[in-house]
């Protein structure tokens, strides 16, 4: 039938290789179709369209396919207002009206629609013009693809919104053509894309179809069918495709009846991925689209925050700065707007925020800090889905961050959780305790102080206090550098946060039974120096000064004494603090030759220098009354005898003792000598038969007890001597072990080497040149 309608010459020209002949043939077809349309002969029109489709657009000859496409476009132009019925949309208005009725009746009669003979309806409408054009978009010949764009462009201009039912297929085809290898095809696709966007934004039919998509998704545009297609295309990296996608997202979002915000989680990740594109234009378009969506979120009463929060958390760790900044900005808004919806996602959000607090970009740091404060200010309850354990896990992980600011905020979160959800945190304590202890070795003082605050908060319970101190001593034992670099800071801060006396008593109890004698000695020396020097322990020192007159002071003295026995200098310092000067003198005289080594002298040097500080001002004032504090003088003279004469400490102490006045002895004629009187003369002024007690009073009765305020100093001296004997045995064992190790690694000394050893003189002594410098220790 079509052959009779269209002359053979026109059909030959339609497949000619020359464009002008094909164009003229298309104009002939346009006129023929117009005539048939005017006569209402739709059957012949269908025959023409079928001929162009079957004989031309599917032909293996490229020129035939080109002619078929231009012929279909010409036929559409010839149909003008009647073209819709040949696009599979002739009964669209009727279907929309029926759908509207079904919506009004709450779908009570929806089953009637299913009884329609849909197959006959589709045959009546016929997929005639648009499908073959769409198939030509995938043609191997670039010129065929170009003419397909041109044909669909002309068809779209005529039918406008009536071809929206093919939107998904057209979108998919245009998406592919936007990245076509042929520049002309790209340009043609771009023009077609602009026309389709104009039609979509102005098409009332488009909006009607959207309203009833859930009834006629097989006939009309369906947003739910479109979104998976969009989501799939969002992963394409081609810049032309990306521009195409962002443009369409913006256009569809501008259509009032399309809720793109409801489907935002489906393509949000793709938009964020475009923020790191190498093209500035694409980044700008993606950012503009995201900004518009964020504004819509602020104004929308119902938003799916949860799904989007998962995407934002991942994007906040992007290597691209702009992506991180945008993601953290969105998270900031979500924390303010999300409410209960975000409670289950707090841990993930915190995991994204904490690293950004140390970001190299200042804008990111500012927004991250603000978001962190907003999140910490929210007082969520575990009953509402707030996962304390998950938050703690994030804080624990971030304590290992290389950035100080992040570690600090992680500790702030741990402290906050302890204050608000103490029971839940303590139940998880075993998982984080080791990490908190390791944080004590942090190079940042601020981090260490915050860790100590957390530890102090945990140690409010007695069992956790004991556990803290035990673990702390263990860490000092295994890491001596921690004790050296952070020991004083840690102990002083714990004494401030917890009770200083309680801390020192617990440490003393642990060190008393310490098996590692070397560590015990080092630890006690460190604790002793902290006790003598730190302003935070002033009250503890004042309590020790009351040891002979106060039960609390006595108990503290006795508690510390057992562990202080590990260090002779520490015991002497303790006695000087407690003003048990007679016992100090006795301890000094009990020291054996093995006890006076370099380590001892170094510690003694520190003590002598501390005697000149304000902490021991009371002791120096007591020297003004040597008649009353004779044991103090004897103890200090004993220390002087232990020091090498060339050492600075010897000179300091000797200078101090020279200033002791000789006229303050009671019961004797004060011998006024020259100012150069030796301090040793003072000992001659003690009245015969007098006994000096620890409190400084002179008693005429010789028979005094060894008990001083309930302290049996004789027993304490025995305890000190036993501990020092253990240290001597341990030192000898170590020396013997080193000798054996050294002798096994050395060869037997050669005879000629012995000739170069210094010889003894007749008296058995070394020559003077060999003795030079011996016995002189400079500290």
C-alpha positions as CSV (number, residue, x, y, z in Angstrom):
1,X,0.0,0.0,0.0
2,X,2.8,2.4,0.9
3,X,4.5,1.7,-2.5
4,X,1.3,3.0,-4.2
5,X,1.3,6.1,-2.0
6,X,5.0,7.0,-2.4
7,X,6.3,7.1,-6.0
8,X,9.3,4.8,-6.8
9,X,11.4,7.8,-7.8
10,X,11.0,9.3,-4.3
11,X,12.0,6.1,-2.7
12,X,15.1,5.9,-4.9
13,X,16.1,9.4,-4.0
14,X,15.5,8.7,-0.3
15,X,18.3,6.2,-0.4
16,X,20.7,8.2,-2.6
17,X,24.2,8.9,-1.4
18,X,23.7,12.6,-2.0
19,X,22.2,14.5,0.9
20,X,20.3,16.9,-1.3
21,X,18.4,14.2,-3.1
22,X,17.5,12.6,0.2
23,X,16.4,15.9,1.5
24,X,14.1,16.5,-1.5
25,X,12.6,13.1,-1.2
26,X,11.9,13.8,2.5
27,X,10.1,16.9,1.5
28,X,8.0,14.9,-1.0
29,X,7.1,12.4,1.9
30,X,6.1,15.3,4.1
31,X,3.7,16.6,1.5
32,X,2.2,13.1,1.0
33,X,1.7,12.6,4.7
34,X,0.1,16.0,5.0
35,X,-2.4,15.1,2.3
36,X,-3.2,11.8,3.9
37,X,-3.6,13.5,7.3
38,X,-6.0,16.0,5.9
39,X,-8.1,13.2,4.4
40,X,-8.0,11.3,7.7
41,X,-6.5,8.3,6.0
42,X,-4.5,7.1,9.1
43,X,-4.2,3.6,7.7
44,X,-2.1,4.8,4.8
45,X,-0.1,7.0,7.1
46,X,0.7,3.9,9.2
47,X,1.7,2.1,6.0
48,X,4.1,4.9,5.1
49,X,5.7,4.8,8.5
50,X,6.0,1.0,8.5
51,X,7.7,1.2,5.1
52,X,10.2,3.8,6.2
53,X,10.9,1.7,9.3
54,X,11.2,-1.7,7.8
55,X,12.7,-1.0,4.5
56,X,15.0,1.9,5.3
57,X,16.0,2.4,9.0
58,X,16.8,-1.3,9.4
59,X,18.6,-1.7,6.0
60,X,22.2,-2.8,6.0
61,X,22.9,0.1,3.6
62,X,24.0,3.2,5.4
63,X,22.4,5.6,2.9
64,X,19.1,3.7,3.2
65,X,19.2,4.1,7.0
66,X,20.0,7.8,6.6
67,X,17.0,8.2,4.2
68,X,14.7,6.3,6.6
69,X,15.6,8.6,9.5
70,X,15.0,11.8,7.5
71,X,11.8,10.3,6.1
72,X,10.4,9.6,9.5
73,X,11.2,13.1,10.6
74,X,9.5,14.5,7.5
75,X,6.4,12.3,8.1
76,X,6.2,13.6,11.7
77,X,6.3,17.1,10.4
78,X,3.6,16.3,7.9
79,X,1.4,14.9,10.6
80,X,1.7,18.0,12.8
81,X,-1.1,17.8,15.4
82,X,-2.0,14.3,14.6
83,X,1.5,12.9,15.0
84,X,0.8,11.9,18.7
85,X,-1.3,9.0,17.7
86,X,1.6,7.4,15.8
87,X,3.9,7.8,18.8
88,X,2.2,5.3,21.1
89,X,0.5,8.2,22.9
90,X,-2.9,8.6,21.1
91,X,-4.9,7.3,24.1
92,X,-2.7,8.8,26.7
93,X,-5.2,11.5,27.8
94,X,-7.9,8.8,28.2
95,X,-5.5,6.7,30.3
96,X,-4.5,9.6,32.5
97,X,-8.1,10.5,33.0
98,X,-9.0,6.9,34.0
99,X,-6.0,6.9,36.3
100,X,-7.1,10.2,37.9
101,X,-10.5,8.6,38.6
102,X,-8.8,5.6,40.2
103,X,-6.9,7.8,42.5
104,X,-10.1,9.7,43.4
105,X,-11.8,6.4,44.3
106,X,-8.8,5.2,46.3
107,X,-8.0,2.5,43.8
108,X,-11.3,0.6,44.8
109,X,-11.9,-0.1,41.1
110,X,-8.3,-0.5,40.1
111,X,-8.9,-4.1,39.1
112,X,-11.2,-2.9,36.2
113,X,-8.1,-1.3,34.5
114,X,-6.4,-4.7,34.4
115,X,-9.3,-6.1,32.4
116,X,-8.5,-3.8,29.5
117,X,-7.0,-5.5,26.5
118,X,-3.6,-3.9,26.8
119,X,-2.2,-5.9,23.9
120,X,-4.8,-4.5,21.5
121,X,-4.3,-1.0,22.9
122,X,-0.6,-1.2,22.1
123,X,-1.3,-2.5,18.6
124,X,-3.7,0.4,18.1
125,X,-1.2,2.9,19.2
126,X,1.8,1.3,17.6
127,X,5.4,1.9,18.4
128,X,6.2,3.4,15.0
129,X,8.2,6.5,14.7
130,X,10.4,7.0,17.8
131,X,11.8,3.5,18.5
132,X,13.6,3.1,15.1
133,X,15.1,6.5,15.6
134,X,16.3,5.5,19.1
135,X,17.8,2.3,17.7
136,X,19.8,4.3,15.2
137,X,21.6,6.1,18.0
138,X,23.7,3.0,18.4
139,X,24.6,2.7,14.7
140,X,28.2,2.2,13.8
141,X,28.1,4.9,11.2
142,X,28.7,8.3,12.8
143,X,26.6,10.0,10.0
144,X,23.7,7.7,10.8
145,X,23.9,8.7,14.5
146,X,24.0,12.3,13.4
147,X,20.9,12.0,11.3
148,X,19.2,10.1,14.1
149,X,19.8,13.1,16.4
150,X,18.5,15.4,13.7
151,X,15.4,13.3,13.1
152,X,14.5,13.1,16.8
153,X,15.1,16.8,17.1
154,X,12.5,17.5,14.4
155,X,10.1,14.9,15.8
156,X,10.4,16.4,19.3
157,X,9.7,19.9,17.9
158,X,6.5,18.7,16.4
159,X,5.1,16.4,19.2
160,X,6.7,18.2,22.2
161,X,5.5,16.6,25.4
162,X,3.7,13.7,23.8
163,X,7.0,11.8,23.4
164,X,7.8,11.9,27.1
165,X,6.8,8.3,27.5
166,X,10.2,7.5,25.8
167,X,12.1,9.7,28.2
168,X,14.2,7.0,29.9
169,X,15.3,5.6,26.5
170,X,16.0,9.1,25.2
171,X,17.9,10.0,28.3
172,X,20.0,6.8,28.1
173,X,20.7,7.4,24.4
174,X,21.7,11.1,24.9
175,X,23.9,10.1,27.8
176,X,25.9,7.9,25.5
177,X,25.9,10.3,22.6
178,X,27.2,13.1,24.9
179,X,30.6,11.2,24.9
180,X,30.5,10.2,21.2
181,X,33.8,10.1,19.4
182,X,32.4,12.2,16.6
183,X,32.3,15.9,17.3
184,X,29.4,16.5,15.0
185,X,27.3,13.9,16.7
186,X,28.2,15.4,20.1
187,X,27.0,18.8,18.9
188,X,23.8,17.4,17.5
189,X,23.1,15.5,20.7
190,X,23.7,18.6,22.7
191,X,21.1,20.5,20.7
192,X,18.7,17.7,21.1
193,X,19.4,17.6,24.8
194,X,18.6,21.3,25.2
195,X,15.3,20.8,23.4
196,X,14.3,17.8,25.5
197,X,15.1,19.8,28.7
198,X,12.9,22.6,27.5
199,X,10.0,20.2,26.7
200,X,10.3,18.5,30.1
201,X,10.3,21.7,32.1
202,X,7.3,23.1,30.2
203,X,5.3,19.9,29.6
204,X,2.1,19.6,31.5
205,X,1.9,16.0,30.2
206,X,5.2,15.2,31.9
207,X,3.7,16.3,35.3
208,X,0.4,14.4,34.7
209,X,2.3,11.2,33.9
210,X,4.4,11.6,37.1
211,X,1.3,11.9,39.2
212,X,0.0,8.5,38.1
213,X,3.3,6.7,37.6
214,X,2.4,4.1,40.0
215,X,-0.6,3.0,37.8
216,X,0.8,3.4,34.3
217,X,4.5,3.0,34.7
218,X,4.5,0.8,31.6
219,X,3.2,3.7,29.5
220,X,4.3,7.0,31.1
221,X,7.5,8.5,32.6
222,X,8.4,6.8,35.9
223,X,10.9,8.4,38.2
224,X,11.5,5.1,39.9
225,X,12.6,3.6,36.6
226,X,14.6,6.6,35.8
227,X,16.6,6.8,39.1
228,X,18.4,3.4,38.7
229,X,19.4,4.5,35.2
230,X,20.7,7.8,36.6
231,X,22.6,6.0,39.4
232,X,24.3,3.7,37.0
233,X,25.4,6.5,34.8
234,X,26.7,8.5,37.7
235,X,29.8,6.2,37.9
236,X,30.9,7.3,34.4
237,X,34.1,9.4,34.5
238,X,33.8,11.0,31.0
239,X,33.5,14.8,31.5
240,X,30.9,15.2,28.8
241,X,28.7,12.6,30.4
242,X,29.1,14.2,33.8
243,X,28.1,17.5,32.5
244,X,25.1,15.9,30.9
245,X,24.1,14.2,34.1
246,X,24.5,17.2,36.4
247,X,22.5,19.2,33.9
248,X,19.6,16.8,33.9
249,X,19.6,16.5,37.7
250,X,19.3,20.2,38.0
251,X,16.5,20.3,35.4
252,X,14.4,17.5,36.9
253,X,14.8,19.0,40.4
254,X,13.3,22.3,39.0
255,X,10.1,20.5,38.0
256,X,7.7,21.1,40.9
257,X,5.9,17.7,40.7
258,X,9.1,15.7,40.7
259,X,10.6,15.0,44.2
260,X,14.2,14.5,43.3
261,X,15.1,15.2,47.0
262,X,13.4,11.9,48.0
263,X,15.8,10.1,45.6
264,X,18.9,12.1,46.5
265,X,20.6,9.2,48.4
266,X,20.6,7.3,45.1
267,X,22.8,9.7,43.3
268,X,24.4,11.8,46.1
269,X,27.6,9.8,46.0
270,X,28.0,10.4,42.3
271,X,27.6,14.2,42.8
272,X,30.3,14.2,45.5
273,X,32.5,12.2,43.2
274,X,32.3,15.0,40.6
275,X,33.6,17.5,43.1
276,X,37.1,16.2,42.5
277,X,36.8,16.2,38.7
278,X,39.7,17.8,36.8
279,X,37.3,20.1,35.0
280,X,36.6,23.3,36.9
281,X,33.3,23.6,35.2
282,X,32.1,20.2,36.3
283,X,33.2,20.8,39.9
284,X,31.3,24.1,39.8
285,X,28.1,22.5,38.4
286,X,28.2,19.7,40.9
287,X,28.8,22.1,43.8
288,X,25.9,24.3,42.6
289,X,23.6,21.2,42.4
290,X,24.7,20.1,45.9
291,X,24.1,23.6,47.4
292,X,20.6,23.6,45.9
293,X,19.8,20.2,47.4
294,X,21.2,21.3,50.8
295,X,19.0,24.3,50.8
296,X,16.0,22.1,50.0
297,X,17.0,19.8,52.9
298,X,16.9,22.7,55.3
299,X,13.4,23.6,54.2
300,X,12.0,20.1,53.9
301,X,10.1,18.5,56.9
302,X,11.0,14.9,55.8
303,X,14.5,13.9,54.8
304,X,16.2,10.5,54.9
305,X,19.3,11.6,56.8
306,X,20.5,8.1,57.6
307,X,21.4,6.9,54.1
308,X,23.0,10.2,53.2
309,X,25.0,10.3,56.4
310,X,26.7,7.0,55.4
311,X,27.8,8.6,52.1
312,X,29.0,11.8,53.7
313,X,31.1,9.9,56.2
314,X,33.0,8.2,53.4
315,X,33.4,11.4,51.4
316,X,34.8,13.3,54.5
317,X,37.9,11.1,54.1
318,X,38.4,12.0,50.5
319,X,41.9,13.0,49.4
320,X,40.4,16.0,47.6
321,X,40.1,19.1,49.8
322,X,37.0,20.5,48.2
323,X,35.2,17.2,48.6
324,X,36.1,17.0,52.3
325,X,35.0,20.5,52.9
326,X,31.7,20.0,51.2
327,X,31.1,16.7,53.0
328,X,32.0,18.1,56.4
329,X,29.7,21.1,55.7
330,X,26.8,18.7,55.0
331,X,27.5,16.7,58.1
332,X,27.5,19.9,60.1
333,X,24.0,20.8,58.8
334,X,22.8,17.2,59.3
335,X,23.9,17.2,63.0
336,X,21.9,20.4,63.5
337,X,18.8,19.2,61.6
338,X,18.9,15.4,61.8
339,X,17.7,14.9,65.4
340,X,16.8,11.3,66.4
341,X,17.4,10.0,62.9
342,X,21.1,10.5,63.2
343,X,21.6,8.9,66.7
344,X,22.5,5.5,65.3
345,X,25.0,7.2,63.0
346,X,26.8,9.2,65.7
347,X,29.8,6.9,65.8
348,X,30.3,7.0,62.1
349,X,29.9,10.7,62.0
350,X,32.4,11.1,64.9
351,X,34.9,8.9,63.0
352,X,34.6,11.3,60.1
353,X,34.9,14.5,62.2
354,X,37.9,13.7,64.4
355,X,40.5,13.4,61.5
356,X,39.1,16.6,59.9
357,X,39.9,18.5,63.1
358,X,43.6,18.2,62.2
359,X,43.1,18.8,58.5
360,X,45.7,21.0,56.8
361,X,42.9,23.2,55.3
362,X,41.8,25.8,57.9
363,X,38.2,26.0,56.6
364,X,37.8,22.2,57.1
365,X,39.2,22.4,60.6
366,X,36.9,25.2,61.6
367,X,33.8,23.4,60.4
368,X,34.9,20.1,61.9
369,X,35.5,21.7,65.3
370,X,32.0,23.3,65.2
371,X,30.4,20.0,64.2
372,X,32.3,18.2,67.0
373,X,31.0,20.6,69.6
374,X,27.5,20.4,68.2
375,X,27.6,16.6,68.4
376,X,29.1,16.5,71.9
377,X,26.4,18.9,73.2
378,X,23.7,16.4,72.2
379,X,22.8,14.3,75.2
380,X,21.5,11.1,73.6
381,X,20.5,8.1,75.6
382,X,21.4,4.4,74.9
383,X,17.7,3.6,74.9
384,X,17.4,5.9,71.8
385,X,20.0,3.9,69.9
386,X,23.0,5.8,71.2
387,X,25.9,3.3,71.0
388,X,28.4,4.1,73.7
389,X,30.7,1.3,72.8
390,X,30.9,2.3,69.2
391,X,31.7,5.9,70.2
392,X,34.4,4.6,72.5
393,X,35.9,2.4,69.8
394,X,36.2,5.5,67.5
395,X,37.8,7.5,70.3
396,X,40.2,4.6,71.0
397,X,41.2,4.4,67.3
398,X,41.7,8.1,67.0
399,X,44.0,8.1,70.1
400,X,46.6,6.5,67.7
401,X,46.3,9.4,65.2
402,X,49.4,11.1,64.2
403,X,47.7,14.5,64.8
404,X,47.7,16.0,68.3
405,X,44.4,17.9,67.9
406,X,42.6,14.7,66.9
407,X,44.0,12.8,69.9
408,X,43.0,15.6,72.2
409,X,39.4,15.6,71.0
410,X,39.3,11.8,71.3
411,X,40.2,12.1,74.9
412,X,37.6,14.8,75.4
413,X,35.0,12.4,74.1
414,X,36.2,9.7,76.4
415,X,35.9,12.0,79.4
416,X,32.4,13.2,78.3
417,X,31.2,9.6,78.0
418,X,32.6,8.8,81.4
419,X,30.7,11.6,82.9
420,X,27.4,10.8,81.2
421,X,27.5,7.0,80.8
422,X,30.0,5.8,83.4
423,X,28.5,2.3,83.8
424,X,28.6,1.6,80.1
425,X,32.2,2.9,79.7
426,X,33.5,0.9,82.7
427,X,32.0,-2.2,81.2
428,X,34.1,-1.6,78.2
429,X,37.2,-0.5,80.2
430,X,39.3,-3.6,79.4
431,X,39.2,-2.7,75.7
432,X,40.5,0.8,76.1
433,X,42.6,0.7,79.2
434,X,45.8,-0.4,77.5
435,X,45.4,2.3,74.9
436,X,44.9,5.0,77.6
437,X,48.1,3.8,79.3
438,X,50.1,4.0,76.1
439,X,48.8,7.5,75.6
440,X,50.8,8.5,78.7
441,X,53.9,8.2,76.5
442,X,52.5,10.7,74.1
443,X,55.0,13.5,73.0
444,X,52.3,16.1,73.8
445,X,52.1,17.3,77.3
446,X,48.4,18.4,76.8
447,X,47.5,14.9,75.7
448,X,49.2,13.4,78.7
449,X,47.4,15.7,81.1
450,X,44.1,14.9,79.5
451,X,44.8,11.1,79.7
452,X,45.6,11.6,83.4
453,X,42.2,13.3,83.8
454,X,40.5,10.4,82.2
455,X,42.5,8.0,84.4
456,X,41.6,10.0,87.5
457,X,37.9,9.9,86.5
458,X,38.1,6.1,86.2
459,X,40.1,5.7,89.4
460,X,37.2,7.2,91.5
461,X,36.3,3.6,92.3
462,X,38.8,1.9,94.7
463,X,39.3,-1.2,92.5
464,X,40.0,0.9,89.5
465,X,42.4,3.1,91.5
466,X,44.5,0.1,92.5
467,X,44.4,-1.1,88.9
468,X,45.6,2.2,87.6
469,X,48.5,2.5,89.9
470,X,49.6,-1.2,89.3
471,X,49.4,-0.6,85.5
472,X,51.3,2.7,85.9
473,X,54.1,1.0,87.8
474,X,54.2,-1.8,85.2
475,X,54.5,0.8,82.4
476,X,57.3,2.5,84.2
477,X,59.1,-0.8,84.7
478,X,58.8,-1.8,81.1
479,X,59.5,1.7,79.7
480,X,62.2,3.5,81.6
481,X,62.1,6.4,79.2
482,X,58.5,7.0,80.2
483,X,59.6,7.3,83.8
484,X,62.4,9.6,82.8
485,X,60.5,11.9,80.5
486,X,57.0,11.8,81.9
487,X,57.3,10.3,85.4
488,X,57.3,13.6,87.2
489,X,54.4,15.1,85.1
490,X,52.3,11.9,85.6
491,X,52.8,11.6,89.3
492,X,52.3,15.3,90.0
493,X,49.1,15.5,88.0
494,X,47.7,12.3,89.6
495,X,48.4,13.8,93.0
496,X,46.4,16.9,92.0
497,X,43.5,15.0,90.5
498,X,43.4,12.3,93.2
499,X,44.6,12.6,96.8
500,X,48.4,12.9,96.9
501,X,48.7,10.9,100.1
502,X,46.5,8.1,98.7
503,X,48.7,8.0,95.5
504,X,52.0,7.9,97.4
505,X,50.7,5.3,99.9
506,X,49.6,3.0,97.0
507,X,52.8,3.4,95.1
508,X,54.8,2.7,98.3
509,X,52.8,-0.5,98.9
510,X,53.4,-1.8,95.4
511,X,57.2,-0.9,95.4
512,X,57.7,-2.5,98.8
513,X,57.3,-5.9,97.3
514,X,58.9,-5.1,93.9
515,X,61.0,-8.0,92.7
516,X,63.1,-5.9,90.4
517,X,65.4,-4.2,92.9
518,X,67.1,-1.9,90.3
519,X,63.7,-0.6,89.1
520,X,62.5,-0.2,92.7
521,X,65.5,1.9,93.6
522,X,65.1,4.1,90.5
523,X,61.3,4.5,91.1
524,X,61.8,5.4,94.7
525,X,64.4,8.0,93.9
526,X,62.1,9.5,91.3
527,X,59.2,9.6,93.8
528,X,61.4,11.1,96.4
529,X,62.6,13.9,94.2
530,X,59.0,14.7,93.2
531,X,58.0,14.7,96.9
532,X,60.9,17.1,97.7
533,X,60.5,19.5,94.7
534,X,56.9,19.7,93.6
535,X,54.6,22.4,94.8
536,X,51.6,20.1,94.4
537,X,53.0,18.0,97.2
538,X,53.5,20.8,99.7
539,X,50.7,19.5,102.0
540,X,52.3,16.0,102.0
541,X,55.6,17.5,103.0
542,X,53.9,19.4,105.8
543,X,52.2,16.3,107.0
544,X,55.6,14.4,107.1
545,X,57.1,17.3,109.2
546,X,54.5,16.3,111.9
547,X,55.6,12.7,112.0
548,X,56.8,12.9,115.6
549,X,53.8,14.8,117.0
550,X,50.9,13.8,114.7
551,X,49.4,10.4,114.2
552,X,48.5,11.1,110.5
553,X,52.1,12.2,109.9
554,X,53.4,9.1,111.7
555,X,51.2,6.8,109.6
556,X,52.4,8.4,106.4
557,X,56.1,8.2,107.5
558,X,55.7,4.5,108.3
559,X,53.8,3.8,105.1
560,X,56.6,5.4,102.9
561,X,59.5,4.0,104.9
562,X,59.2,0.4,103.8
563,X,59.6,1.2,100.1
564,X,62.0,4.2,100.6
565,X,64.4,1.6,102.0
566,X,65.3,0.8,98.4
567,X,67.3,4.0,98.3
568,X,69.6,5.3,101.1
569,X,69.4,8.9,99.9
570,X,65.6,8.6,99.8
571,X,65.5,7.4,103.4
572,X,67.8,10.2,104.5
573,X,65.6,12.7,102.7
574,X,62.5,11.2,104.4
575,X,64.1,11.5,107.8
576,X,65.2,15.1,107.2
577,X,61.6,15.9,106.2
578,X,60.1,14.1,109.2
579,X,62.8,15.7,111.5
580,X,63.9,12.3,112.7
581,X,67.5,13.6,112.7
582,X,68.9,11.0,115.1
583,X,67.6,8.2,112.9
584,X,69.0,10.0,109.8
585,X,72.5,10.1,111.5
586,X,72.2,6.5,112.4
587,X,71.2,5.5,108.8
588,X,74.2,7.5,107.4
589,X,76.6,5.7,109.7
590,X,75.2,2.3,108.9
591,X,76.1,2.7,105.2
592,X,78.6,0.1,104.1
593,X,81.4,0.6,101.6
594,X,79.5,-1.0,98.8
595,X,76.6,1.5,99.3
596,X,78.7,4.5,98.5
597,X,79.0,4.3,94.7
598,X,78.6,6.8,91.9
599,X,74.8,6.4,91.8
600,X,74.6,7.1,95.5
601,X,76.8,10.2,95.2
602,X,74.8,11.6,92.3
603,X,71.6,11.3,94.4
604,X,73.4,12.8,97.4
605,X,74.5,15.7,95.3
606,X,70.8,16.4,94.4
607,X,69.8,16.2,98.0
608,X,72.5,18.7,99.1
609,X,71.4,21.2,96.5
610,X,67.8,20.7,97.6
611,X,68.8,21.6,101.2
612,X,69.5,25.1,99.9
613,X,66.0,25.5,98.5
614,X,63.0,27.1,100.3
615,X,61.6,23.7,100.9
616,X,64.3,23.0,103.6
617,X,64.3,26.6,105.0
618,X,63.0,25.3,108.3
619,X,66.0,22.9,108.5
620,X,68.4,25.8,107.9
621,X,66.7,27.8,110.6
622,X,67.1,25.0,113.0
623,X,70.9,25.2,112.5
624,X,70.7,28.5,114.3
625,X,70.1,26.5,117.4
626,X,72.8,23.7,117.2
627,X,72.5,23.1,120.9
628,X,68.9,21.9,120.4
629,X,69.4,20.2,117.0
630,X,72.7,18.5,117.5
631,X,71.6,15.3,115.7
632,X,70.8,17.5,112.7
633,X,74.3,18.8,112.8
634,X,75.7,15.3,113.2
635,X,73.6,14.0,110.3
636,X,74.8,16.9,108.0
637,X,78.4,16.3,109.0
638,X,77.9,12.7,108.2
639,X,76.8,13.6,104.7
640,X,79.7,15.9,104.4
641,X,82.1,13.0,105.2
642,X,80.6,10.9,102.4
643,X,81.1,13.5,99.7
644,X,84.4,13.8,97.7
645,X,86.1,17.0,98.8
646,X,86.5,18.3,95.3
647,X,82.8,18.0,94.5
648,X,80.5,21.0,94.3
649,X,78.1,19.4,96.8
650,X,80.9,19.2,99.4
651,X,81.7,22.8,99.0
652,X,78.0,23.8,99.3
653,X,77.4,21.8,102.4
654,X,80.7,22.9,104.1
655,X,79.9,26.5,103.4
656,X,76.5,26.1,105.0
657,X,77.8,24.4,108.1
658,X,80.4,27.1,108.5
659,X,77.6,29.6,109.1
660,X,76.3,27.7,112.1
661,X,76.8,30.0,115.2
662,X,78.8,28.8,118.1
663,X,77.1,30.9,120.8
664,X,73.7,29.3,120.9
665,X,74.6,26.3,123.1
666,X,72.7,26.2,126.4
667,X,74.4,25.3,129.6
668,X,77.9,26.3,128.7
669,X,80.0,29.4,128.6
670,X,79.8,30.7,125.0
671,X,83.3,30.9,123.7
672,X,83.4,34.0,121.5
673,X,86.0,33.3,119.0
674,X,86.9,34.8,115.7
675,X,84.5,34.4,112.7
676,X,86.7,31.7,111.3
677,X,85.7,29.2,114.1
678,X,85.3,25.7,112.6
679,X,81.8,24.2,112.6
680,X,83.5,21.1,114.2
681,X,84.0,23.1,117.4
682,X,80.3,23.1,117.9
683,X,80.2,19.5,118.9
684,X,82.5,20.3,121.9
685,X,79.8,22.6,123.4
686,X,77.3,19.8,124.2
687,X,76.8,19.5,128.0
688,X,78.2,16.3,129.3
689,X,75.6,13.7,130.2
690,X,73.0,15.3,128.0
691,X,70.8,13.2,125.6
692,X,69.3,14.9,122.5
693,X,65.9,13.6,121.6
694,X,64.3,13.7,118.0
695,X,62.1,16.7,118.8
696,X,65.1,18.8,119.6
697,X,64.6,19.0,123.4
698,X,67.6,18.5,125.6
699,X,66.9,15.9,128.3
700,X,69.2,15.4,131.3
701,X,67.9,11.8,131.8
702,X,70.0,9.4,129.8
703,X,67.5,6.6,129.7
704,X,65.3,7.6,126.7
705,X,63.2,5.1,124.7
706,X,63.7,4.1,121.1
707,X,60.0,4.8,120.5
708,X,59.2,8.2,119.0
709,X,55.5,9.0,118.7
710,X,54.9,5.3,118.4
711,X,57.6,4.8,115.7
712,X,60.1,2.1,116.6
713,X,63.1,3.5,114.8
714,X,65.3,0.6,115.9
715,X,63.0,-1.8,114.0
716,X,63.0,0.6,111.1
717,X,66.8,0.7,111.0
718,X,66.8,-3.1,110.9
719,X,64.3,-3.0,108.0
720,X,66.5,-0.6,106.1
721,X,69.7,-2.7,106.7
722,X,67.9,-5.8,105.5
723,X,66.8,-4.1,102.3
724,X,70.2,-2.7,101.6
725,X,71.7,-6.2,102.2
726,X,69.4,-7.5,99.5
727,X,70.6,-4.7,97.1
728,X,74.2,-5.6,97.9
729,X,73.7,-9.3,97.1
730,X,71.9,-8.3,94.0
731,X,74.7,-5.9,92.9
732,X,77.4,-8.6,93.6
733,X,75.5,-11.1,91.5
734,X,75.2,-8.6,88.6
735,X,78.9,-7.8,88.9
736,X,79.9,-11.4,88.9
737,X,77.7,-12.1,85.9
738,X,79.3,-9.2,84.0
739,X,82.8,-10.4,84.9
740,X,82.1,-13.9,83.6
741,X,80.6,-12.5,80.4
742,X,83.6,-10.2,79.9
743,X,86.3,-12.8,80.6
744,X,84.7,-15.3,78.2
745,X,84.8,-12.7,75.4
746,X,88.5,-11.7,75.9
747,X,91.6,-13.5,74.9
748,X,94.3,-14.4,77.5
749,X,96.5,-11.3,78.0
750,X,99.7,-11.5,76.1
751,X,103.0,-11.5,78.0
752,X,104.3,-8.4,76.2
753,X,101.2,-6.5,77.2
754,X,102.0,-7.1,80.8
755,X,105.3,-5.2,80.4
756,X,103.4,-2.0,79.6
757,X,101.4,-2.2,82.8
758,X,102.4,0.3,85.5
759,X,104.8,-1.3,88.1
760,X,104.5,-0.9,91.9
761,X,107.1,0.9,93.8
762,X,108.8,-0.7,96.9
763,X,105.9,0.3,99.1
764,X,103.4,-1.5,96.9
765,X,101.7,1.7,95.7
766,X,101.3,2.9,92.2
767,X,103.6,5.6,90.8
768,X,102.5,9.2,91.4
769,X,101.7,9.6,87.7
770,X,99.4,6.6,87.8
771,X,97.6,7.8,90.9
772,X,96.8,11.2,89.5
773,X,93.1,11.9,89.6
774,X,92.2,8.7,91.6
775,X,89.6,9.3,94.2
776,X,88.5,12.6,92.7
777,X,84.9,12.5,91.6
778,X,83.5,15.7,90.0
779,X,79.7,15.8,90.1
